[in-house]
Amino acid sequence: LEIFHCIFDADVGRPGRFGTRGPQEDIHEFIERRRQQLEAMAGRLRRRGIPVRTSVRWDYPTHEGIVRQVLRHRPDLLIAGTSVKGHGGPPQLTRNDFRLIERCPCPVLFMKTRRPYSDVVIAAAVDPALSHDKPAALDLQILDSASRVRDALCARLLMFHAGSAHEHPEPPTAPRAGPDPRLLALAKRYDIPHQRVHLSEGHPAEALLRFTEQKNADIVVMGAAQYDGVPSPDL
């Protein structure tokens, strides 16, 4: 586990802002303060037997500094918090968060609550129809990430797809016997029981939101924008 903080202050170097020691000394002091804070957090984890290292870098903009750290160390997962509140609602993703989604080459897990995971439900949003020219491998990457988190948290993994009627060969009036065979093939590959495969019709964003609320999902795993032509799942 690495605890990382990307720090920057444009006022460093401004005359009279931090005294007369000069910008390099001020930057060093900034970094050292943050490093001590991270080490205090890391110490609590180390006492529980968790191997932890800390790192602080002076970099800007924040999302690019984080991506550069990811490229240095190649983690399996980036975990980030988002703290900007909606209008009386839950925390909303910030512009920096969306930049991370676009550019981070590994899966990103955004934490919107301090509540510990318990009896975890994970929803993996896939699209076997590959609409809007999605890469053929993206569903596999989504389910790879989702299944790894499932195994780590002893969670229940649900697979979800929101599609339209024209994706299915049956006439509109014909009753649907069950989930799309393509979904069932994916489910079998990742040991997802038949009853945990869900298909809905309608706008994907609206249908996914309804589904996660109905199932009380703790984590949603879905596709993200491409980074240098390589699709990456976003949690």
Secondary structure, 3 states (H helix, E strand, C coil): CEEEEEECCCCCCCCCCCCCCCHHHHHHHHHHHHHHHHHHHHHHHHCCCCCCEEEEEECCCHHHHHHHHHHHHCCCCEEEECCEECCCCCEECCHHHHHHHHHCCCCEEEECCCCCCCCCEEEEECCCCCHHHCCCCHHHHHHHHHHHHHHHHCCEEEEEEEECHHHCCCCCCCCCCCCCHHHHHHHHHCCCCHHHEEEEECCHHHHHHHHHHHHCCCEEEEECCCECCECCEEC
